[in-house]
Amino acid sequence: MLCPKCNFDNKSTNIRCEHCGEQLITEDQMQDIDLNPSFNTQQNPIQDAKIESFAEVFSGIGTTIGGAIFSGVSSMFVFKGANNITKIVGIPFLICGIAVLIYGISMIVKGINTKKNTNDYVNGNLDMDKVEKSEKNFEKVGNVVNYIYIFGFLLFWFGFLIVFDTIAIKSWSDGGSSMFFFSLVFWIVGIYVLISNIKKNK
């Protein structure tokens, strides 16, 4: 339905403009919504948004709990490890755990924000500028979390390869050469992941 105020073409609703919040139907029509199935079908996007917000919060809680547990276990290795090697190995996992924790919290906040926007939309108080700004902020958080997680993953990946190749070079004459050349494949994979993420987030 075309909005008479901003001329936005609403394809998923005929109740209230998705762009400016202008009411598209009369009060009498609003009262007939519960009795008219054709109007009820137009409310599906609103119900979907509410379900989506609940799913985001629920999933965010699970992700946050998982990230908190993973971070807690990793921090035990980092700060209370039996030796320096154990502590160093725990650092990449701690970084990944913190990234998951941040992502989980952002999912909860996004879900709550989606619920609020849905209520504002129904009540005609939706501010699209705030919605767009909010979406950009969540996108920025997602990019930062991705960088943190990839950094932790690659730190472990390349750290393991360095140790592996060091051992291979020390035992070069006893079969270490084949181990070293075999590891080159994993170096290529790691470098590919690094370059791909740099290009994707530019």
C-alpha positions as CSV (number, residue, x, y, z in Angstrom):
1,M,0.0,0.0,0.0
2,L,1.3,3.5,-0.9
3,C,1.7,5.9,2.0
4,P,-0.2,9.1,1.4
5,K,2.4,11.0,3.4
6,C,5.8,9.9,2.2
7,N,4.8,7.9,-0.9
8,F,6.7,4.8,0.4
9,D,5.4,1.6,-1.1
10,N,4.6,-0.7,1.8
11,K,4.7,-4.3,0.5
12,S,4.2,-6.2,3.8
13,T,1.6,-4.1,5.6
14,N,-1.5,-1.9,5.1
15,I,-1.8,-0.8,8.7
16,R,1.1,1.7,9.3
17,C,3.8,3.0,7.0
18,E,7.1,1.2,7.6
19,H,9.0,4.3,6.6
20,C,7.4,7.2,8.4
21,G,4.9,5.5,10.7
22,E,1.8,7.2,9.1
23,Q,-1.4,5.2,9.7
24,L,-2.6,3.8,6.4
25,I,-6.1,2.7,7.4
26,T,-9.0,4.4,9.3
27,E,-10.0,3.8,12.9
28,D,-13.1,1.9,11.7
29,Q,-10.9,-0.4,9.7
30,M,-8.6,-0.8,12.7
31,Q,-11.5,-2.1,14.7
32,D,-12.4,-4.6,12.0
33,I,-8.9,-6.2,12.0
34,D,-9.8,-8.9,14.4
35,L,-12.9,-9.8,12.4
36,N,-11.3,-9.6,8.9
37,P,-8.7,-12.3,8.0
38,S,-7.3,-10.2,5.2
39,F,-6.2,-7.6,7.7
40,N,-4.9,-10.2,10.1
41,T,-2.5,-11.5,7.4
42,Q,-1.0,-8.1,7.2
43,Q,0.0,-8.3,10.9
44,N,2.2,-11.3,10.2
45,P,5.4,-9.1,9.8
46,I,4.7,-7.6,13.3
47,Q,4.3,-11.1,14.8
48,D,7.4,-12.2,13.0
49,A,9.4,-9.3,14.4
50,K,8.3,-10.2,17.9
51,I,9.2,-13.8,17.4
52,E,12.5,-12.7,15.9
53,S,13.3,-10.5,18.9
54,F,12.5,-13.3,21.3
55,A,14.7,-15.7,19.3
56,E,17.6,-13.2,19.3
57,V,17.4,-12.7,23.1
58,F,17.1,-16.4,23.7
59,S,20.0,-17.2,21.4
60,G,22.0,-14.3,22.8
61,I,21.6,-15.6,26.3
62,G,22.8,-19.1,25.3
63,T,25.7,-17.6,23.4
64,T,26.6,-15.3,26.3
65,I,26.6,-18.2,28.8
66,G,28.7,-20.3,26.4
67,G,31.1,-17.5,25.9
68,A,31.4,-16.8,29.6
69,I,32.1,-20.5,30.4
70,F,34.7,-20.7,27.6
71,S,36.3,-17.5,28.7
72,G,36.4,-18.6,32.3
73,V,38.0,-21.9,31.5
74,S,40.5,-20.3,29.1
75,S,41.4,-17.7,31.7
76,M,42.2,-20.5,34.2
77,F,44.8,-21.7,31.8
78,V,46.2,-18.2,31.1
79,F,46.4,-17.0,34.7
80,K,46.8,-20.3,36.6
81,G,48.5,-22.6,34.1
82,A,51.1,-25.1,35.2
83,N,53.8,-23.5,33.0
84,N,54.4,-20.7,30.6
85,I,53.6,-22.9,27.5
86,T,50.1,-23.7,29.0
87,K,49.5,-20.0,29.7
88,I,50.5,-19.0,26.2
89,V,48.4,-21.7,24.5
90,G,45.4,-20.5,26.5
91,I,45.6,-16.9,25.2
92,P,44.1,-17.4,21.8
93,F,41.2,-19.4,23.3
94,L,40.6,-16.6,25.8
95,I,40.4,-14.1,23.0
96,C,37.9,-16.2,21.1
97,G,35.9,-16.7,24.2
98,I,35.7,-13.0,24.9
99,A,34.6,-12.4,21.3
100,V,31.8,-15.0,21.7
101,L,30.8,-13.3,25.0
102,I,30.6,-9.9,23.4
103,Y,28.6,-11.2,20.5
104,G,26.1,-12.9,22.8
105,I,25.6,-9.7,24.7
106,S,25.1,-7.7,21.5
107,M,22.5,-10.3,20.4
108,I,20.5,-9.8,23.6
109,V,20.6,-6.0,23.2
110,K,19.6,-6.3,19.5
111,G,16.7,-8.5,20.4
112,I,15.5,-6.1,23.1
113,N,15.9,-3.2,20.6
114,T,13.9,-5.1,17.9
115,K,11.1,-5.6,20.4
116,K,11.0,-1.9,21.3
117,N,11.0,-0.9,17.6
118,T,8.1,-3.3,16.9
119,N,6.1,-1.7,19.8
120,D,7.0,1.8,18.5
121,Y,5.9,0.8,15.0
122,V,2.5,-0.5,16.3
123,N,2.0,2.7,18.3
124,G,3.1,5.0,15.5
125,N,6.3,6.2,17.3
126,L,8.9,4.5,15.2
127,D,11.8,6.7,14.3
128,M,13.5,5.3,11.2
129,D,16.6,7.5,11.7
130,K,17.2,5.8,15.1
131,V,16.5,2.4,13.6
132,E,19.1,2.9,10.8
133,K,21.6,4.3,13.3
134,S,21.0,1.4,15.6
135,E,21.5,-1.1,12.8
136,K,24.8,0.5,11.8
137,N,26.0,0.3,15.4
138,F,25.1,-3.4,15.6
139,E,26.9,-3.9,12.3
140,K,30.0,-2.2,13.7
141,V,29.9,-4.3,16.8
142,G,29.6,-7.4,14.6
143,N,32.7,-6.4,12.6
144,V,34.7,-5.8,15.7
145,V,33.7,-9.1,17.2
146,N,34.6,-10.8,14.0
147,Y,38.1,-9.2,14.0
148,I,38.7,-10.3,17.6
149,Y,37.6,-13.9,16.9
150,I,39.6,-14.2,13.8
151,F,42.6,-12.7,15.5
152,G,42.4,-15.3,18.3
153,F,41.8,-18.1,15.9
154,L,44.8,-17.1,13.6
155,L,47.0,-16.5,16.7
156,F,46.5,-20.2,17.7
157,W,46.7,-21.4,14.1
158,F,50.0,-19.7,13.2
159,G,51.4,-20.3,16.7
160,F,50.8,-24.0,16.4
161,L,52.4,-24.0,12.9
162,I,55.5,-22.2,14.2
163,V,56.0,-24.8,17.0
164,F,55.3,-27.6,14.5
165,D,57.8,-26.3,12.0
166,T,60.4,-25.6,14.7
167,I,60.2,-29.3,15.7
168,A,60.3,-30.4,12.0
169,I,63.4,-28.3,11.3
170,K,65.2,-29.7,14.4
171,S,64.5,-33.2,13.1
172,W,65.0,-32.4,9.4
173,S,67.2,-35.5,8.7
174,D,64.8,-37.8,10.6
175,G,61.7,-37.1,8.5
176,G,61.2,-33.6,9.6
177,S,61.5,-32.3,6.1
178,S,58.3,-34.0,5.0
179,M,56.6,-32.6,8.1
180,F,57.8,-29.1,7.2
181,F,56.6,-29.3,3.6
182,F,53.3,-30.8,4.7
183,S,52.7,-27.8,7.0
184,L,53.0,-25.4,4.1
185,V,49.5,-26.3,3.1
186,F,48.2,-25.1,6.5
187,W,50.2,-21.9,6.2
188,I,48.5,-21.2,2.9
189,V,45.1,-21.9,4.4
190,G,45.8,-19.5,7.3
191,I,47.1,-16.8,5.1
192,Y,44.0,-17.2,2.8
193,V,41.7,-16.8,5.9
194,L,43.6,-13.7,7.0
195,I,43.5,-12.0,3.6
196,S,39.8,-13.0,3.0
197,N,38.7,-11.4,6.3
198,I,40.8,-8.2,5.6
199,K,39.1,-7.8,2.2
200,K,35.6,-8.6,3.5
201,N,35.8,-6.0,6.3
202,K,37.3,-3.2,4.2
